[in-house]
Amino acid sequence: MSADLSPIDKAKFAAARRAVDLIEDGMRVGMGTGSTAAWMVRCLGERVREEGLRLQGVPTSTRTADLARQVGIDVVSLDEAKWLDITIDGADEFDPELNLIKGGGGALLQEKIVATASDQMVVITDASKEVHHLGGFPLPVEVIPFGWQTSRALIEELLESMDVLGRQTTLRLNGSQPYVTDEGNYIVDLHLNRIGNARQLALVLNQVPGVVENGLFIDICDMVIIGGSDGKVEIRDINEGSVSNEKIEFADDDNIFADLD
């Protein structure tokens, strides 16, 4: 079955497979949201089933929670877990300092809360997500529905004084209606093209009335695992200042592929 995967899915799978090797028995694990994180959940479920690995998984969305239960992972809330050993998630972009843009899947608020409640945050990704400067991917900003147009106008006003190349903003839609997050909020996507000072922008955005959180993850990620379609993975650890390379072998009989549609 692995031979039928696209190159990008093979890259995601390789990164996910390597990341779950970091999980030890008894850990409390934050589980991200999105297509790459879904591979991680499947790989983790395989370890639970085949090795009897015991862990508590804290999902960052209802989608992740549903998948985790489906593959046999014990799902608990963050309030029940209180603090996490590790969170593994994807990213829409990452820069050389391992700062991120996240939220393309609409779960940035829960993802940021879970990531900051962890001893370690690991991002699994492919090489296409690496950038010199953040901003090519639209930056999600979660806002409450009440007065969202006012919040959007205030965001557009503050962008005039920010070091960004674009200032267009759009309300994220689900069909013809506003996209609604698990927390009942809307998302305004900022089309900035390039962010000159991501740290400053992250701070000022959260001062806008109505803004709940933004998708800039600054100084949160500890490690990035970059997968390749050939099974090669590159591991960058920002704390140790190290870069290492390994190879993940694909096996057509991997149980992870058994429940794929």
Stockholm file with secondary structure:
# STOCKHOLM 1.0

chainA/1-261         MSADLSPIDKAKFAAARRAVDLIEDGMRVGMGTGSTAAWMVRCLGERVREEGLRLQGVPTSTRTADLARQVGIDVVSLDEAKWLDITIDGADEFDPELNLIKGGGGALLQEKIVATASDQMVVITDASKEVHHLGGFPLPVEVIPFGWQTSRALIEELLESMDVLGRQTTLRLNGSQPYVTDEGNYIVDLHLNRIGNARQLALVLNQVPGVVENGLFIDICDMVIIGGSDGKVEIRDINEGSVSNEKIEFADDDNIFADLD
#=GR chainA/1-261 SS CGGGSCHHHHHHHHHHHHHHTTCCTTEEEEECCSHHHHHHHHHHHHHHHHHCCCEEEEESSHHHHHHHHHTTCCBCCHHHHCSBSEEEECCSEECTTCCEECCTTSCHHHHHHHHHTBSCEEEEEEGGGBCSSTTSSCEEEEECSTTHHHHHHHHHHHHTTSSBSCCEEEECEETTEECCCTTSCEEEEEECSCBSCHHHHHHHHTTSTTEEEESEECSCCCEEEEECTTSEEEEEETTTTEEEEEECCCCTTCGGGTTCC
#=GC SS_cons         CGGGSCHHHHHHHHHHHHHHTTCCTTEEEEECCSHHHHHHHHHHHHHHHHHCCCEEEEESSHHHHHHHHHTTCCBCCHHHHCSBSEEEECCSEECTTCCEECCTTSCHHHHHHHHHTBSCEEEEEEGGGBCSSTTSSCEEEEECSTTHHHHHHHHHHHHTTSSBSCCEEEECEETTEECCCTTSCEEEEEECSCBSCHHHHHHHHTTSTTEEEESEECSCCCEEEEECTTSEEEEEETTTTEEEEEECCCCTTCGGGTTCC
//
